[in-house]
Amino acid sequence: MAFFMEKNIDKEIIGSGRKRYLCHTDSLMLVIIDFDDGPSAAPDPPHSHPHEQISYVAAGELIVHIGDEVTELKQGDIFAVPPNVPHTIQLLSNHVRLVDTFTPLREDFLK
């Protein structure tokens, strides 16, 4: 399938005030994540994965932690996460939308 219309996609609830939906090819995945539970008093617990990740901040403001680097980002900014590097976010606004890309596919995100 080449087209994914947001209105026709069931969003997966991944936590209180958090949902995602995605599309993928054989080797690239794009994931839209909406966070509606901000602002946060502290960052989420860090995590890592073997996938390369590039993320675009489509809405809102947040602090991104990648390894030892910490940066405040807002709508229009982009960040990249190398494989196996611990990273996390802290929401600074009520709503944040991230557009995440992964390679290889995040099999754990597929149903």
C-alpha positions as CSV (number, residue, x, y, z in Angstrom):
1,M,0.0,0.0,0.0
2,A,1.4,3.4,-1.0
3,F,-1.1,5.7,0.8
4,F,-1.9,6.0,4.4
5,M,-4.7,8.5,5.3
6,E,-4.6,9.5,9.0
7,K,-8.4,9.5,9.3
8,N,-8.4,5.8,8.2
9,I,-5.7,4.5,10.5
10,D,-6.3,3.1,13.9
11,K,-3.9,4.7,16.4
12,E,-2.1,2.5,18.9
13,I,-2.4,3.7,22.5
14,I,1.2,3.4,23.9
15,G,0.5,5.1,27.2
16,S,-1.7,7.6,28.9
17,G,-2.0,10.5,26.5
18,R,0.3,8.9,24.0
19,K,-0.6,7.3,20.7
20,R,1.2,6.3,17.4
21,Y,0.6,5.1,13.9
22,L,3.0,4.1,11.2
23,C,3.8,3.0,7.7
24,H,6.8,1.2,6.3
25,T,8.5,-0.3,3.3
26,D,10.7,-3.4,3.4
27,S,13.6,-1.4,5.0
28,L,12.3,2.0,6.3
29,M,9.7,2.9,8.9
30,L,8.0,6.2,9.6
31,V,6.1,6.5,12.9
32,I,3.9,9.5,14.0
33,I,3.8,9.8,17.8
34,D,1.4,12.2,19.5
35,F,2.1,13.1,23.2
36,D,-0.8,14.8,24.9
37,D,0.4,14.4,28.4
38,G,2.9,17.3,28.8
39,P,4.5,19.2,30.1
40,S,6.6,16.7,32.0
41,A,8.4,17.3,35.3
42,A,11.2,14.9,34.4
43,P,12.4,13.0,31.3
44,D,11.0,9.6,30.4
45,P,13.2,6.7,31.3
46,P,16.0,6.4,28.7
47,H,15.9,3.5,26.2
48,S,18.1,2.3,23.3
49,H,17.6,0.1,20.3
50,P,19.8,-1.3,17.4
51,H,18.0,0.9,14.9
52,E,19.1,4.2,13.3
53,Q,16.6,6.9,14.1
54,I,15.9,10.4,12.7
55,S,13.1,12.4,14.2
56,Y,11.3,15.6,13.1
57,V,9.5,17.8,15.7
58,A,6.2,18.5,13.9
59,A,4.6,20.2,16.9
60,G,5.4,21.4,20.4
61,E,8.6,21.8,22.4
62,L,10.7,19.2,24.2
63,I,14.1,18.4,25.6
64,V,16.0,15.6,23.9
65,H,18.7,13.6,25.7
66,I,21.0,11.5,23.4
67,G,23.9,9.9,25.3
68,D,25.5,12.8,27.2
69,E,24.0,15.5,24.9
70,V,20.9,17.5,26.0
71,T,19.2,20.0,23.7
72,E,15.8,21.9,23.8
73,L,14.0,21.5,20.5
74,K,10.8,23.0,19.0
75,Q,8.6,22.6,15.9
76,G,10.7,22.3,12.8
77,D,13.8,20.9,14.5
78,I,15.3,17.5,13.8
79,F,17.4,15.1,15.8
80,A,19.3,11.9,15.0
81,V,20.0,8.9,17.3
82,P,22.7,6.4,16.4
83,P,22.1,2.7,17.1
84,N,22.4,1.5,20.7
85,V,22.7,5.0,22.2
86,P,20.5,5.7,25.2
87,H,18.1,8.5,24.6
88,T,14.9,10.0,25.9
89,I,12.6,13.1,25.9
90,Q,11.1,15.5,28.3
91,L,7.9,17.3,27.1
92,L,7.9,21.1,27.6
93,S,4.5,21.7,26.0
94,N,1.0,20.2,26.4
95,H,1.2,18.6,22.9
96,V,4.2,17.2,21.1
97,R,4.1,15.4,17.7
98,L,7.2,13.6,16.6
99,V,7.8,12.1,13.1
100,D,10.3,9.2,13.7
101,T,12.0,7.3,11.0
102,F,13.8,4.0,11.7
103,T,16.0,1.6,9.8
104,P,15.9,-1.3,9.9
105,L,12.2,-1.8,10.7
106,R,11.1,-1.7,14.4
107,E,9.7,-5.2,14.4
108,D,8.4,-4.5,17.9
109,F,6.1,-1.8,16.5
110,L,4.5,-4.1,14.0
111,K,1.3,-6.0,14.9
